[in-house]
Amino acid sequence: MGLKFSDALRLSWGNVAQYKKRSAIIILTISLLFGVIMGFNFITSGIEETTISASAGQTGGDVYVEARYGVSGGNADFNSIHSPEEISKISLEPVLDEAADEKIRERVKEYNGEVVGYYWYYQLDYPYRVITKSAVEQFIDEGLWESVPEGKVPTIMPKGWQAPTNMDNLEERLGDTLYRVGSIPSTEAGKPTIDGLNPLNIILTQLAWATNDDFWLIDDGSDKVDKYIEEQLGSYLSQNNSWYNTAPVQKIAVVKFDDPYQAVAYANPDEEKFGVKLYTDFKYQAQDLFGTTLWVASSFNNQRVLLIAVEILLLIVAMLIAVMTFAHLIDQDAATVALYRAMGASTGNIYLIYFLYLVELCLLAVVASILIAFIFIGLLALTSTGALAERLQAFYGLDYLPKVTLFMFNGAFWAIIVIIMLVAPLSLLFTKRRFSAKHIAKKLKED
């Protein structure tokens, strides 16, 4: 029996029509499993774009990043001081690693960013953060800056900032010297989840939040901040059991990006697998200085890892169901297989017929999966778009409703299609022995 491809295709499609119920079981099983995960992939990409835009909206669309290069060393090898009298023996002047700074500037230029200044901090019982004025111009109210009273230190902090209650004597030590000249963004505590059992909460619960409870002393080039730090350190060391590590204070570059995606690209390594960024040997360290844009991007990178694991698990489940259903179908089709052999069909011909049958089922499952994915997305768009926009507005403290995107095409779509199509060869592989003459004869005898 010289079997043409067109004949094999006709016979395989005949199996689809003849065994409607069992074919439908395979198609529905695969499409239900992968349709939802396909929909979640689209939605996750859309929510990623939405939340990155919303988080950057806190800072007028710009993203502020603290950038480092190389491996950060510890301070264990440096001595400590324990009394105010020892302050004069140490240097509180911040230092800059110029070689690392040059590396940072080179990479920043590649991603259209700009090093706008530096910050550093003094670790007492609470970090006293100092930042150059050039790095926070956007957050400074010029009217307040021009009216800083004599003896006050210009500071930016979140609205409603209060000293942490677990920091003994911090508020008393700070006194009334700090003078707010601007505010920095903050989020609500917790997660931007929607009320009720909303499927979007699976994604939203992974998002980062930051109340940014630090205050930032603004260095305008005078020695005002230097004197204040020295006074605060002396006051702190006057307390019992207090100490200060004498390691050099390092300047950290502040980088501004006017495109949040360029900021994310700068912070992420170029190497990736299946859309997941790999931090195997990435020496550029970056994190949000104000806002949570990089944290948001990182959380979605982690979610992609989870989705890949789920897709592999679903492939195993779908394959097991397909194998069991297909094996039963072959047993029922024993007479037909015997007829093919009697007519001179080779084992390869029979494999081709049933492989095409499985491929056709998988193609139908792909179409059904896409339909299910879009139905899923459509229902969420109708029921959740408005609620999500309002929730993100409140969470990020925006003065406008952010645009919500619940669909964004990504490469995972093709990966899922490939995974669905893998069900065909894998199912055939695990049921090959059922096509053997011995097994077919046994089934015919049982019937």
Disulfide bonds with the S-S distance in Angstrom:
none
